[in-house]
Amino acid sequence: MEGKPENLKELIKQGYVFPAWLPDKNDYLLNEQGRKQRKIIISGQNNNFPKDIKYLDLSKLDSIDGYFGFLTEKDYGALSPLMWNTFFERKGLNLRTIYFVSDPKNAEIVVRGLKRDSKYLGGGFGSGWKEELRFLDRVEPEGLAAVNNIGRDKKTGELIGYNTDVAGFLRPLEMKFNEIHKPGLEGKIIVLFGAGGVSKELTRELARKGVDKLMIINRTVSKAEDIANDVNQIKPGVAEYSGEDKIEEHLVKSNIDAVINTSKKGAEPLENFSAFAQINTDDINGVRKNNERSLYITKRLAEINPSIVVYDITLPKREISKTLELARQAGLKNLVDGKGMVVNQGVIAIKNVEKKNPGIFGEKLDEREVEEVFEGVAN
């Protein structure tokens, strides 16, 4: 019987984690056979993502000074490995960032196994993992409901959780509002799709920033209700909630300032769906029906409220998410994608790690250099 995993190698061998296939520059642990398999997967010839160690060369972990491990419940084209590893290469650092697919149900085993690994420097929690913060030693600041960034304290060995999603998210939104001469968030009315880890901290901050009304729409209505109740503790009456059957009803109101998609619609494996309408993955015509209904709703929205901001944080393999594609097709102009959020939160995450590990990225961390690298990768 295998014992509890004590490091990344054992976590992989025992099947708890496996490197994600889709992100660029995430192939460090792949052997020659694995690299060939990855080409097949990203070409679309095979949608199977095997988790077989025959594709890996785990001895490569012995030759690096340390690694940052990001955990996600699904395989998708995340930008973080490309951004972080490009920065490491530019600085000549013997470090790697690796995205791993792992079931959040195994969070306790995985996090403790990583903590025991002396080469684990931190990383983060991605899709499905952001609420597993209870297995970290602490969070900064206290009271976070979700984390996406983890730093390991060099002195104490503690794993510290941060949330960079909110700060990363808000900057592009506020920049867009400034651009259209509607500065600030105070008094704004916002419709938000999704009730996952990003939404929990984001809605709290929107309430603190003074939004007037926040409508949370989610396929699982109880999750939207939970977030609304939480936010209303900060600012009573600011948040309401509903299921997807009420999307059109809420969007066609003329006084909405922004609609934000934090849901899984638009990301793999739902990359062909738009957030503007319900989805049915069991219907062979589900994508067509979703897109047709979404386009109808966005055209109505363009007629009633042409200045509305549409912000979609999903990063699909296509150039633009289906939600933004249909919004553009309908004639809406104030569109914001998720690249700015990823860049901004990545810079903050690097700073968080460096704060607990002075000198890890060189004698002095140049924030502008990090931003330039990340922006170059994202754009």
ZIFEN-V412114 format. One record per residue. RES is the residue in three letters. SS is DSSP state (A for helix, B for strand, O for the rest). PSI is psi in whole degrees, -180 to 180 (* if undefined). Layout:
res=RES ss=SS psi=PSI
res=RES ss=SS psi=PSI
//
This chain:
res=MET ss=O psi=131
res=GLU ss=O psi=141
res=GLY ss=O psi=179
res=LYS ss=O psi=136
res=PRO ss=O psi=136
res=GLU ss=O psi=-7
res=ASN ss=O psi=180
res=LEU ss=A psi=-41
res=LYS ss=A psi=-44
res=GLU ss=A psi=-34
res=LEU ss=A psi=-40
res=ILE ss=A psi=-48
res=LYS ss=A psi=-34
res=GLN ss=O psi=4
res=GLY ss=O psi=16
res=TYR ss=O psi=-31
res=VAL ss=O psi=157
res=PHE ss=B psi=139
res=PRO ss=B psi=136
res=ALA ss=O psi=142
res=TRP ss=O psi=-34
res=LEU ss=O psi=-37
res=PRO ss=O psi=141
res=ASP ss=O psi=149
res=LYS ss=O psi=30
res=ASN ss=O psi=21
res=ASP ss=O psi=18
res=TYR ss=O psi=-41
res=LEU ss=O psi=-5
res=LEU ss=B psi=139
res=ASN ss=O psi=-173
res=GLU ss=A psi=-42
res=GLN ss=A psi=-39
res=GLY ss=A psi=-39
res=ARG ss=A psi=-38
res=LYS ss=A psi=-41
res=GLN ss=A psi=-38
res=ARG ss=A psi=-40
res=LYS ss=A psi=-39
res=ILE ss=A psi=-43
res=ILE ss=A psi=-50
res=ILE ss=A psi=-18
res=SER ss=O psi=-11
res=GLY ss=O psi=4
res=GLN ss=O psi=-20
res=ASN ss=O psi=121
res=ASN ss=O psi=10
res=ASN ss=O psi=129
res=PHE ss=O psi=86
res=PRO ss=O psi=150
res=LYS ss=O psi=60
res=ASP ss=O psi=126
res=ILE ss=A psi=-7
res=LYS ss=A psi=-18
res=TYR ss=A psi=0
res=LEU ss=B psi=155
res=ASP ss=O psi=90
res=LEU ss=A psi=-14
res=SER ss=A psi=-18
res=LYS ss=A psi=-26
res=LEU ss=A psi=-22
res=ASP ss=A psi=-22
res=SER ss=A psi=0
res=ILE ss=O psi=157
res=ASP ss=O psi=-24
res=GLY ss=B psi=169
res=TYR ss=B psi=156
res=PHE ss=B psi=122
res=GLY ss=B psi=124
res=PHE ss=B psi=133
res=LEU ss=B psi=133
res=THR ss=B psi=153
res=GLU ss=O psi=-12
res=LYS ss=O psi=159
res=ASP ss=O psi=123
res=TYR ss=O psi=168
res=GLY ss=O psi=64
res=ALA ss=O psi=147
res=LEU ss=O psi=-22
res=SER ss=A psi=-44
res=PRO ss=A psi=-39
res=LEU ss=A psi=-43
res=MET ss=A psi=-54
res=TRP ss=A psi=-45
res=ASN ss=A psi=-32
res=THR ss=A psi=-40
res=PHE ss=A psi=-44
res=PHE ss=A psi=-43
res=GLU ss=A psi=-42
res=ARG ss=A psi=-35
res=LYS ss=A psi=-7
res=GLY ss=O psi=33
res=LEU ss=O psi=139
res=ASN ss=O psi=57
res=LEU ss=B psi=157
res=ARG ss=B psi=149
res=THR ss=B psi=131
res=ILE ss=B psi=128
res=TYR ss=B psi=133
res=PHE ss=B psi=139
res=VAL ss=B psi=131
res=SER ss=O psi=146
res=ASP ss=O psi=123
res=PRO ss=A psi=-19
res=LYS ss=A psi=-22
res=ASN ss=A psi=21
res=ALA ss=A psi=-43
res=GLU ss=A psi=-46
res=ILE ss=A psi=-44
res=VAL ss=A psi=-49
res=VAL ss=A psi=-41
res=ARG ss=A psi=-35
res=GLY ss=A psi=-40
res=LEU ss=A psi=-40
res=LYS ss=A psi=-34
res=ARG ss=A psi=-15
res=ASP ss=O psi=116
res=SER ss=O psi=-20
res=LYS ss=O psi=-7
res=TYR ss=B psi=120
res=LEU ss=B psi=-4
res=GLY ss=B psi=-153
res=GLY ss=B psi=-111
res=GLY ss=B psi=175
res=PHE ss=B psi=129
res=GLY ss=O psi=-150
res=SER ss=O psi=128
res=GLY ss=O psi=-12
res=TRP ss=O psi=-13
res=LYS ss=O psi=-17
res=GLU ss=O psi=9
res=GLU ss=O psi=30
res=LEU ss=A psi=-16
res=ARG ss=A psi=-16
res=PHE ss=A psi=-1
res=LEU ss=O psi=166
res=ASP ss=O psi=-37
res=ARG ss=B psi=171
res=VAL ss=B psi=154
res=GLU ss=O psi=125
res=PRO ss=O psi=168
res=GLU ss=O psi=151
res=GLY ss=O psi=6
res=LEU ss=O psi=143
res=ALA ss=O psi=-18
res=ALA ss=O psi=149
res=VAL ss=O psi=152
res=ASN ss=O psi=-8
res=ASN ss=B psi=137
res=ILE ss=B psi=134
res=GLY ss=B psi=142
res=ARG ss=B psi=125
res=ASP ss=O psi=119
res=LYS ss=O psi=-36
res=LYS ss=O psi=-44
res=THR ss=O psi=-19
res=GLY ss=O psi=0
res=GLU ss=O psi=146
res=LEU ss=B psi=120
res=ILE ss=B psi=128
res=GLY ss=B psi=142
res=TYR ss=B psi=163
res=ASN ss=O psi=108
res=THR ss=O psi=-5
res=ASP ss=A psi=-47
res=VAL ss=A psi=-52
res=ALA ss=A psi=-40
res=GLY ss=A psi=-37
res=PHE ss=A psi=-44
res=LEU ss=A psi=-34
res=ARG ss=A psi=-51
res=PRO ss=A psi=-36
res=LEU ss=A psi=-46
res=GLU ss=A psi=-36
res=MET ss=A psi=-39
res=LYS ss=A psi=-42
res=PHE ss=A psi=-39
res=ASN ss=A psi=-41
res=GLU ss=A psi=-36
res=ILE ss=O psi=17
res=HIS ss=O psi=40
res=LYS ss=O psi=62
res=PRO ss=O psi=152
res=GLY ss=O psi=170
res=LEU ss=O psi=-15
res=GLU ss=O psi=130
res=GLY ss=O psi=-2
res=LYS ss=O psi=152
res=ILE ss=B psi=123
res=ILE ss=B psi=136
res=VAL ss=B psi=129
res=LEU ss=B psi=125
res=PHE ss=B psi=131
res=GLY ss=O psi=146
res=ALA ss=O psi=38
res=GLY ss=O psi=-158
res=GLY ss=A psi=-38
res=VAL ss=A psi=-43
res=SER ss=A psi=-32
res=LYS ss=A psi=-52
res=GLU ss=A psi=-34
res=LEU ss=A psi=-47
res=THR ss=A psi=-36
res=ARG ss=A psi=-45
res=GLU ss=A psi=-36
res=LEU ss=A psi=-39
res=ALA ss=A psi=-43
res=ARG ss=A psi=-32
res=LYS ss=O psi=-5
res=GLY ss=O psi=19
res=VAL ss=O psi=148
res=ASP ss=O psi=-38
res=LYS ss=B psi=140
res=LEU ss=B psi=115
res=MET ss=B psi=118
res=ILE ss=B psi=122
res=ILE ss=B psi=129
res=ASN ss=O psi=151
res=ARG ss=O psi=-44
res=THR ss=O psi=103
res=VAL ss=A psi=-35
res=SER ss=A psi=-34
res=LYS ss=A psi=-40
res=ALA ss=A psi=-39
res=GLU ss=A psi=-43
res=ASP ss=A psi=-44
res=ILE ss=A psi=-42
res=ALA ss=A psi=-44
res=ASN ss=A psi=-39
res=ASP ss=A psi=-47
res=VAL ss=A psi=-35
res=ASN ss=A psi=-13
res=GLN ss=A psi=-26
res=ILE ss=A psi=-46
res=LYS ss=O psi=96
res=PRO ss=O psi=129
res=GLY ss=O psi=0
res=VAL ss=O psi=-31
res=ALA ss=B psi=139
res=GLU ss=B psi=171
res=TYR ss=B psi=160
res=SER ss=B psi=173
res=GLY ss=O psi=178
res=GLU ss=A psi=-16
res=ASP ss=A psi=-12
res=LYS ss=A psi=12
res=ILE ss=A psi=-56
res=GLU ss=A psi=-42
res=GLU ss=A psi=-41
res=HIS ss=A psi=-35
res=LEU ss=A psi=-31
res=VAL ss=O psi=6
res=LYS ss=O psi=134
res=SER ss=O psi=-15
res=ASN ss=O psi=12
res=ILE ss=O psi=134
res=ASP ss=O psi=-33
res=ALA ss=B psi=148
res=VAL ss=B psi=130
res=ILE ss=B psi=131
res=ASN ss=B psi=112
res=THR ss=O psi=7
res=SER ss=O psi=178
res=LYS ss=O psi=-8
res=LYS ss=O psi=123
res=GLY ss=O psi=-16
res=ALA ss=O psi=155
res=GLU ss=O psi=135
res=PRO ss=O psi=15
res=LEU ss=O psi=29
res=GLU ss=O psi=-20
res=ASN ss=O psi=1
res=PHE ss=O psi=150
res=SER ss=O psi=151
res=ALA ss=O psi=-11
res=PHE ss=O psi=-3
res=ALA ss=O psi=165
res=GLN ss=O psi=160
res=ILE ss=O psi=154
res=ASN ss=O psi=101
res=THR ss=O psi=-13
res=ASP ss=O psi=-12
res=ASP ss=O psi=124
res=ILE ss=O psi=-21
res=ASN ss=O psi=17
res=GLY ss=A psi=-41
res=VAL ss=A psi=-47
res=ARG ss=A psi=-44
res=LYS ss=A psi=-42
res=ASN ss=A psi=-46
res=ASN ss=A psi=-41
res=GLU ss=A psi=-45
res=ARG ss=A psi=-39
res=SER ss=A psi=-44
res=LEU ss=A psi=-40
res=TYR ss=A psi=-46
res=ILE ss=A psi=-42
res=THR ss=A psi=-32
res=LYS ss=A psi=-40
res=ARG ss=A psi=-41
res=LEU ss=A psi=-41
res=ALA ss=A psi=-33
res=GLU ss=A psi=-41
res=ILE ss=A psi=-37
res=ASN ss=O psi=67
res=PRO ss=O psi=-18
res=SER ss=O psi=2
res=ILE ss=O psi=144
res=VAL ss=B psi=130
res=VAL ss=B psi=118
res=TYR ss=B psi=118
res=ASP ss=B psi=118
res=ILE ss=O psi=-8
res=THR ss=O psi=149
res=LEU ss=O psi=82
res=PRO ss=O psi=171
res=LYS ss=O psi=-29
res=ARG ss=O psi=166
res=GLU ss=O psi=-37
res=ILE ss=O psi=145
res=SER ss=O psi=157
res=LYS ss=A psi=-37
res=THR ss=A psi=-48
res=LEU ss=A psi=-33
res=GLU ss=A psi=-47
res=LEU ss=A psi=-33
res=ALA ss=A psi=-43
res=ARG ss=A psi=-43
res=GLN ss=A psi=-33
res=ALA ss=A psi=-12
res=GLY ss=O psi=4
res=LEU ss=O psi=142
res=LYS ss=O psi=-30
res=ASN ss=B psi=77
res=LEU ss=B psi=140
res=VAL ss=B psi=126
res=ASP ss=O psi=-178
res=GLY ss=O psi=0
res=LYS ss=A psi=-42
res=GLY ss=A psi=-39
res=MET ss=A psi=-45
res=VAL ss=A psi=-42
res=VAL ss=A psi=-49
res=ASN ss=A psi=-46
res=GLN ss=A psi=-30
res=GLY ss=A psi=-41
res=VAL ss=A psi=-44
res=ILE ss=A psi=-41
res=ALA ss=A psi=-43
res=ILE ss=A psi=-42
res=LYS ss=A psi=-40
res=ASN ss=A psi=-44
res=VAL ss=A psi=-44
res=GLU ss=A psi=-32
res=LYS ss=A psi=-37
res=LYS ss=A psi=-7
res=ASN ss=O psi=67
res=PRO ss=O psi=131
res=GLY ss=O psi=-2
res=ILE ss=O psi=-29
res=PHE ss=O psi=22
res=GLY ss=O psi=175
res=GLU ss=O psi=-41
res=LYS ss=O psi=130
res=LEU ss=O psi=122
res=ASP ss=O psi=102
res=GLU ss=A psi=-39
res=ARG ss=A psi=-37
res=GLU ss=A psi=-44
res=VAL ss=A psi=-46
res=GLU ss=A psi=-41
res=GLU ss=A psi=-43
res=VAL ss=A psi=-48
res=PHE ss=A psi=-42
res=GLU ss=A psi=-40
res=GLY ss=A psi=-39
res=VAL ss=A psi=-45
res=ALA ss=A psi=-30
res=ASN ss=O psi=*
//
